[in-house]
Amino acid sequence: MAEAEIGIIGGSGLYEMEGFSNTEETAVSTPFGEPSDRYILGQLERRKVAFLPRHGRGHRFSPHELNFRANIYGFKKLGVERLISVSAVGSLKEELRPTHVVIPDQFYDRTKLRKDTFFGDGVVAHVSFGDPVCGNLSAVLVQAAEEAGAAVHRGGTYVNMEGPAFSTRAESNTYRRLGFDVVGMTNLTEAKLAREAEMCYATLAMVTDYDCWKQDAEEVSVETIVSVLHQNARIAQKIIRLAVARIPVREDCGCAHALEKAIITQPEFIPEEARKRLTTIIGKYLQ
């Protein structure tokens, strides 16, 4: 039996929300190394939920240091079928103000150092990624955000930069000319791996600043971001509680079948070591 059905990945304080009960911590081992921290299992709105602080408790890991594969694999191993990602982003548009919420439906990759696939080393798979987030789960987040009273924007493109430094003005203005909406450092890699793991994935992007394109705005700094983060955390917790209650118990979503026609390698040619490494991901297709 699954230990959790819904996963939440985000800031360390998210699992301290009101109503999260019967909690316990569990360490999950993966063939890809250690996740960012122990997973916190418990009940929220009568649903089994697993939380993971993306950067580790105390914010110990920079975005480029995150073991994305271990984090997503750990959720899959726990039985998670829907994964909600909560993250801070910079706004690239005037109307997307700090403390606003964006539910993006597209990503653009500007990373260089990420390990962003479970495959390779004897197994080739190409998942469909034209629509990189789950439309059903995103719709739930939009409804929950509206009910929570947040200023919410549905759709838009999240450009995933490498970090850990913030954008240059040239980069920020280029992103704006390309029509992107928000900029962050983590979510595209998670979305790719969640799709390979056949999990529904959606992003709750919490705007903290105007990046550095807006000359009349305060310069982007850790201090300004942290102050807005505290405000965003309160509304994010409310949205998550409402969303968890709204997520259908059973729903046949296309995300759950992402690998059906994606694995190219013939089963008899898959090395035994690869079979063991990927059992949690592709085991049902090797029977």
JOWO-V534966 format. One line per field, one symbol per residue. ss: DSSP state (H for helix, E for strand, L for the rest). psi: psi as a letter, one per 20 degrees, with the letter a starting at -180 (. if undefined). burial: # if it has 9 or more other ideal C-beta (glycine too) atoms within 8 Angstrom, else .. A space follows every 50 residues. Layout:
ss->???
psi->???
burial->???
//
This chain:
ss->LLLLLEEEEELHHHHHLLLLEEEEEELLEELLEELLLLEEEEEELLEEEE EEELLLLLLLLLHHHLLHHHHHHHHHHHLLLEEEEEEEEEELLLLLLLLL EEELLEEEEELLLLLLLLLELLELELLLLLLLLLHHHHHHHHHHHHHLLL LEEELLEEEEELLLLLLLHHHHHHHHHLLLLEEELLHHHHHHHHHHLLLE EEEEEEEEELLLLLLLLLLLLHHHHHHHHHHHHHHHHHHHHHHHHHLLLL LLLHHHHLLLLLELLLHHHLLHHHHHHLHHHHHHHLL
psi->pqiqhpqppbqhihjjqpiorlqqqpppqqijaprhaqqoqappkjqoqp qpogjqpjmipqgiiqmggggggggghijphpppppqpqqqjqginqpir ppnqjqqpojrhjqokqirrlippqnqpjhnirohghhhghggggghijq oqpprrpoporgaiqrqrhggghggghijrgqpajhhggggghhghjkqp pqpnoophrkcjhohjrppprhghghhhhgghhghgggggghghhhpqgp pnqhhikhigjhohpphiipqhhhgghjghgjghij.
burial->.###########.##.#..#..#..#.#.#....##..######..#### ######....#.##.###########################...#.### ########..#....#.##..##.#.#....###.###.#######.#.# .##..########...#...###.##...##################### #############......#...##..##.###.##########..#... ..#.##.##..##.#....#...##..##.###.##.
//
